């Protein structure tokens, strides 16, 4: 999982990427290609 200050550029890398808020943190999840997982931190 990548940890980035800004997720906007990571979101456009794959069309299956989804932006999700969990427990006050912002995540990118991708069911088809899990290598694109990221967290804002």
Biopython code that builds the backbone (N, CA, C, O; Angstrom):
import numpy as np
from Bio.PDB.StructureBuilder import StructureBuilder

atoms = [
    (1, "UNK", "N", (0.840, -1.187, 0.000)),
    (1, "UNK", "CA", (0.000, 0.000, 0.000)),
    (1, "UNK", "C", (0.883, 1.249, 0.000)),
    (1, "UNK", "O", (1.791, 1.387, 0.820)),
    (2, "UNK", "N", (0.599, 2.148, -0.930)),
    (2, "UNK", "CA", (1.315, 3.412, -0.976)),
    (2, "UNK", "C", (0.685, 4.386, 0.017)),
    (2, "UNK", "O", (-0.527, 4.367, 0.231)),
    (3, "UNK", "N", (1.515, 5.234, 0.619)),
    (3, "UNK", "CA", (1.012, 6.273, 1.511)),
    (3, "UNK", "C", (1.455, 7.607, 0.940)),
    (3, "UNK", "O", (2.650, 7.890, 0.848)),
    (4, "UNK", "N", (0.479, 8.430, 0.553)),
    (4, "UNK", "CA", (0.770, 9.669, -0.148)),
    (4, "UNK", "C", (0.057, 10.835, 0.509)),
    (4, "UNK", "O", (-0.939, 10.653, 1.209)),
    (5, "UNK", "N", (0.575, 12.038, 0.277)),
    (5, "UNK", "CA", (-0.097, 13.237, 0.761)),
    (5, "UNK", "C", (-1.316, 13.575, -0.086)),
    (5, "UNK", "O", (-2.321, 14.069, 0.425)),
    (6, "UNK", "N", (-1.218, 13.304, -1.384)),
    (6, "UNK", "CA", (-2.322, 13.610, -2.286)),
    (6, "UNK", "C", (-2.621, 12.376, -3.133)),
    (6, "UNK", "O", (-1.716, 11.782, -3.719)),
    (7, "UNK", "N", (-3.893, 11.998, -3.190)),
    (7, "UNK", "CA", (-4.266, 10.781, -3.906)),
    (7, "UNK", "C", (-4.824, 11.042, -5.297)),
    (7, "UNK", "O", (-5.124, 10.103, -6.034)),
    (8, "UNK", "N", (-4.963, 12.304, -5.659)),
    (8, "UNK", "CA", (-5.632, 12.631, -6.916)),
    (8, "UNK", "C", (-4.929, 12.003, -8.121)),
    (8, "UNK", "O", (-5.583, 11.479, -9.022)),
    (9, "UNK", "N", (-3.601, 12.058, -8.135)),
    (9, "UNK", "CA", (-2.875, 11.502, -9.278)),
    (9, "UNK", "C", (-2.948, 9.977, -9.290)),
    (9, "UNK", "O", (-2.960, 9.361, -10.355)),
    (10, "UNK", "N", (-2.997, 9.365, -8.093)),
    (10, "UNK", "CA", (-3.056, 7.903, -8.037)),
    (10, "UNK", "C", (-4.419, 7.377, -8.469)),
    (10, "UNK", "O", (-4.531, 6.255, -8.961)),
    (11, "UNK", "N", (-5.443, 8.184, -8.283)),
    (11, "UNK", "CA", (-6.809, 7.741, -8.580)),
    (11, "UNK", "C", (-7.004, 7.492, -10.071)),
    (11, "UNK", "O", (-7.793, 6.631, -10.462)),
    (12, "UNK", "N", (-6.293, 8.237, -10.896)),
    (12, "UNK", "CA", (-6.511, 8.148, -12.352)),
    (12, "UNK", "C", (-5.654, 7.065, -13.007)),
    (12, "UNK", "O", (-5.703, 6.910, -14.227)),
    (13, "UNK", "N", (-4.871, 6.310, -12.230)),
    (13, "UNK", "CA", (-3.964, 5.327, -12.811)),
    (13, "UNK", "C", (-4.677, 4.094, -13.346)),
    (13, "UNK", "O", (-4.143, 3.390, -14.204)),
    (14, "UNK", "N", (-5.894, 3.826, -12.839)),
    (14, "UNK", "CA", (-6.632, 2.630, -13.258)),
    (14, "UNK", "C", (-8.110, 2.959, -13.161)),
    (14, "UNK", "O", (-8.531, 3.653, -12.235)),
    (15, "UNK", "N", (-8.904, 2.468, -14.108)),
    (15, "UNK", "CA", (-10.307, 2.875, -14.100)),
    (15, "UNK", "C", (-11.137, 2.183, -13.036)),
    (15, "UNK", "O", (-12.271, 2.589, -12.783)),
    (16, "UNK", "N", (-10.595, 1.140, -12.402)),
    (16, "UNK", "CA", (-11.331, 0.450, -11.329)),
    (16, "UNK", "C", (-11.076, 1.062, -9.951)),
    (16, "UNK", "O", (-11.667, 0.623, -8.965)),
    (17, "UNK", "N", (-10.211, 2.065, -9.872)),
    (17, "UNK", "CA", (-9.889, 2.663, -8.571)),
    (17, "UNK", "C", (-11.107, 3.349, -7.973)),
    (17, "UNK", "O", (-11.863, 4.024, -8.672)),
    (18, "UNK", "N", (-11.286, 3.164, -6.665)),
    (18, "UNK", "CA", (-12.396, 3.799, -5.953)),
    (18, "UNK", "C", (-11.835, 4.534, -4.748)),
    (18, "UNK", "O", (-10.936, 4.043, -4.066)),
    (19, "UNK", "N", (-12.381, 5.725, -4.496)),
    (19, "UNK", "CA", (-11.994, 6.508, -3.327)),
    (19, "UNK", "C", (-12.959, 6.179, -2.188)),
    (19, "UNK", "O", (-14.175, 6.265, -2.353)),
    (20, "UNK", "N", (-12.403, 5.796, -1.018)),
    (20, "UNK", "CA", (-13.224, 5.352, 0.108)),
    (20, "UNK", "C", (-12.726, 6.041, 1.362)),
    (20, "UNK", "O", (-11.519, 6.171, 1.566)),
    (21, "UNK", "N", (-13.664, 6.492, 2.218)),
    (21, "UNK", "CA", (-13.295, 7.056, 3.516)),
    (21, "UNK", "C", (-13.608, 6.036, 4.589)),
    (21, "UNK", "O", (-14.745, 5.583, 4.719)),
    (22, "UNK", "N", (-12.582, 5.676, 5.365)),
    (22, "UNK", "CA", (-12.773, 4.744, 6.473)),
    (22, "UNK", "C", (-12.035, 5.270, 7.688)),
    (22, "UNK", "O", (-10.836, 5.542, 7.632)),
    (23, "UNK", "N", (-12.772, 5.412, 8.802)),
    (23, "UNK", "CA", (-12.188, 5.828, 10.081)),
    (23, "UNK", "C", (-11.371, 7.108, 9.943)),
    (23, "UNK", "O", (-10.291, 7.231, 10.520)),
    (24, "UNK", "N", (-11.895, 8.057, 9.173)),
    (24, "UNK", "CA", (-11.228, 9.348, 9.043)),
    (24, "UNK", "C", (-10.070, 9.371, 8.075)),
    (24, "UNK", "O", (-9.473, 10.426, 7.860)),
    (25, "UNK", "N", (-9.732, 8.234, 7.483)),
    (25, "UNK", "CA", (-8.652, 8.186, 6.502)),
    (25, "UNK", "C", (-9.235, 7.970, 5.122)),
    (25, "UNK", "O", (-10.324, 7.415, 4.975)),
    (26, "UNK", "N", (-8.504, 8.411, 4.114)),
    (26, "UNK", "CA", (-8.963, 8.286, 2.736)),
    (26, "UNK", "C", (-8.122, 7.215, 2.045)),
    (26, "UNK", "O", (-6.892, 7.251, 2.080)),
    (27, "UNK", "N", (-8.806, 6.266, 1.418)),
    (27, "UNK", "CA", (-8.138, 5.145, 0.771)),
    (27, "UNK", "C", (-8.527, 5.071, -0.689)),
    (27, "UNK", "O", (-9.609, 5.512, -1.075)),
    (28, "UNK", "N", (-7.637, 4.507, -1.506)),
    (28, "UNK", "CA", (-7.983, 4.067, -2.854)),
    (28, "UNK", "C", (-7.969, 2.551, -2.815)),
    (28, "UNK", "O", (-6.982, 1.946, -2.398)),
    (29, "UNK", "N", (-9.060, 1.935, -3.248)),
    (29, "UNK", "CA", (-9.110, 0.485, -3.312)),
    (29, "UNK", "C", (-9.376, 0.068, -4.749)),
    (29, "UNK", "O", (-10.021, 0.783, -5.517)),
    (30, "UNK", "N", (-8.864, -1.108, -5.093)),
    (30, "UNK", "CA", (-9.029, -1.635, -6.433)),
    (30, "UNK", "C", (-9.140, -3.153, -6.325)),
    (30, "UNK", "O", (-8.165, -3.840, -6.020)),
    (31, "UNK", "N", (-10.348, -3.666, -6.581)),
    (31, "UNK", "CA", (-10.568, -5.098, -6.425)),
    (31, "UNK", "C", (-9.843, -5.902, -7.497)),
    (31, "UNK", "O", (-9.341, -6.991, -7.219)),
    (32, "UNK", "N", (-9.784, -5.375, -8.719)),
    (32, "UNK", "CA", (-9.190, -6.133, -9.826)),
    (32, "UNK", "C", (-7.672, -6.120, -9.793)),
    (32, "UNK", "O", (-7.033, -7.107, -10.158)),
    (33, "UNK", "N", (-7.080, -4.988, -9.352)),
    (33, "UNK", "CA", (-5.615, -4.865, -9.317)),
    (33, "UNK", "C", (-5.210, -4.286, -7.968)),
    (33, "UNK", "O", (-5.001, -3.079, -7.849)),
    (34, "UNK", "N", (-5.096, -5.146, -6.940)),
    (34, "UNK", "CA", (-4.837, -4.659, -5.577)),
    (34, "UNK", "C", (-3.529, -3.895, -5.413)),
    (34, "UNK", "O", (-3.322, -3.257, -4.380)),
    (35, "UNK", "N", (-2.638, -3.942, -6.408)),
    (35, "UNK", "CA", (-1.382, -3.195, -6.274)),
    (35, "UNK", "C", (-1.600, -1.688, -6.284)),
    (35, "UNK", "O", (-0.686, -0.937, -5.945)),
    (36, "UNK", "N", (-2.782, -1.232, -6.663)),
    (36, "UNK", "CA", (-3.065, 0.203, -6.678)),
    (36, "UNK", "C", (-3.614, 0.725, -5.368)),
    (36, "UNK", "O", (-4.025, 1.883, -5.295)),
    (37, "UNK", "N", (-3.632, -0.100, -4.325)),
    (37, "UNK", "CA", (-4.134, 0.361, -3.030)),
    (37, "UNK", "C", (-3.276, 1.498, -2.514)),
    (37, "UNK", "O", (-2.052, 1.464, -2.638)),
    (38, "UNK", "N", (-3.924, 2.519, -1.928)),
    (38, "UNK", "CA", (-3.184, 3.653, -1.385)),
    (38, "UNK", "C", (-3.958, 4.239, -0.225)),
    (38, "UNK", "O", (-5.170, 4.062, -0.101)),
    (39, "UNK", "N", (-3.215, 4.951, 0.632)),
    (39, "UNK", "CA", (-3.808, 5.636, 1.771)),
    (39, "UNK", "C", (-3.227, 7.028, 1.857)),
    (39, "UNK", "O", (-2.038, 7.234, 1.617)),
    (40, "UNK", "N", (-4.083, 7.993, 2.204)),
    (40, "UNK", "CA", (-3.582, 9.347, 2.400)),
    (40, "UNK", "C", (-3.085, 9.483, 3.836)),
    (40, "UNK", "O", (-3.766, 9.083, 4.780)),
    (41, "UNK", "N", (-1.869, 10.061, 3.990)),
    (41, "UNK", "CA", (-1.334, 10.132, 5.347)),
    (41, "UNK", "C", (-0.384, 11.241, 5.585)),
    (41, "UNK", "O", (0.124, 11.390, 6.696)),
]
sb = StructureBuilder()
sb.init_structure("model")
sb.init_model(0)
sb.init_chain("A")
sb.init_seg("    ")
for serial, (resi, resn, name, xyz) in enumerate(atoms, 1):
    if name == "N":
        sb.init_residue(resn, " ", resi, " ")
    sb.init_atom(name, np.array(xyz, "f"), 0.0, 1.0, " ", f" {name:<3s}", serial, name[0])
structure = sb.get_structure()
